[in-house]
Amino acid sequence: MSNFSENYFSNIKIESIIDYQKGYAFPSSEYVEDGHPIVRVKDFTTDSVNEETEKKISPSAVEKYSRFALKAKDLSLIHISE
């Protein structure tokens, strides 16, 4: 009798099925009071993003960091080691 997982699952590298990009640790010197929100790992909750703790960057910095912008249907995988 064959194993269920052998028939329905296979081990693959995630990079082979998705476009993968690591995040970026924005320097705190880039934070401004009013601007474009950025999402940090600590801003994630169980089911959303805590807008009260998120930081912002200036509109002029948005283009500089555009490759890190989240888009519709993006998936964010977060790994936290303790």
C-alpha positions, -999 to 999 in steps of 0.1 A, spaced: 0 0 0 14 34 -10 18 63 14 -8 91 9 19 118 9 40 100 -18 10 100 -41 -2 136 -36 28 157 -24 63 162 -35 92 181 -21 101 211 -42 119 243 -36 95 272 -32 116 293 -56 106 269 -84 70 279 -83 70 315 -71 89 347 -75 107 351 -42 122 382 -27 136 388 7 123 419 26 142 450 36 150 465 70 143 501 63 166 524 83 148 543 110 164 575 97 140 571 67 108 572 90 86 603 88 54 613 106 33 616 74 41 595 44 37 561 28 32 532 52 56 504 54 49 470 69 74 455 94 73 420 108 63 433 142 33 451 126 16 418 116 -12 405 138 -30 371 136 -51 383 107 -41 418 97 -16 446 100 -16 468 130 -18 503 115 -11 519 149 25 505 150 34 508 113 60 533 103 60 556 72 85 567 47 85 599 27 69 600 -7 103 607 -23 116 574 -7 88 553 -22 104 551 -56 138 543 -41 122 512 -24 96 504 -50 108 468 -55 98 460 -19 62 473 -23 35 448 -16 10 443 -44 -25 427 -46 -23 389 -42 12 390 -27 20 365 -1 42 374 28 60 346 46 74 356 80 100 337 100 107 347 135 134 330 155 133 333 192 
